[in-house]
């Protein structure tokens, strides 16, 4: 438990000193998979709270259309797809990170979203529309910060150059789309096959 709490707290060092932080995550084992997954789960919770708790002036979502389970599955799926796609690509491109390393640096990279977006939900209830610029600026900063950490985390974990890291990032996103397409195609084929089996069974049974 003590190591887990220390690894959680170490996340603040990672996001403020990414070069040292990501290096120590992999080489010195300062981070843990449990902490990374905790950050990922909290990100899912943040998205749910953000969609349902943000003041109406800054909330572009219709509450009646918000589905908590869809948000949970979407964020969780994106996290898994990113890790799997990145691992598949970097395994072919001489990357030094294992699946566990990728899951860890990805989870720790989500921390800026948590420490900025959660407070913004509360802030949205006490500021006016004219002051909304500050809300949007900090929201954009949280996403840019997270993306920058993902790129740096990949570069340091796999020991890539910046050019190769950026290329791998684009390929990882493309790989996510391909995996998702193949997955949807697979489930579609399975669904059609099951429908055929059930239909054939009913035809045989009632003859």
Secondary structure, DSSP 8 states (H G I E B T S, - for coil): -HHHHHHHHHHHHHHHSHHHHHHHHHHS--S-HHHHHHHHHHHHHHHHHHHHHS-TTT--S-GGG--HHHHHHHHHHHHHHHHHHHHHHHHHTT----HHHHHHHHHHHTHHHHHHHHHHHHHTTTS-GGGHHHHHHHHHHHHHHHHHHHHHHHHHHHT--HHHHHHHHHHHHHHHHHHHHHHHHHHHHHHHHHHHHHHHHHHHHT-
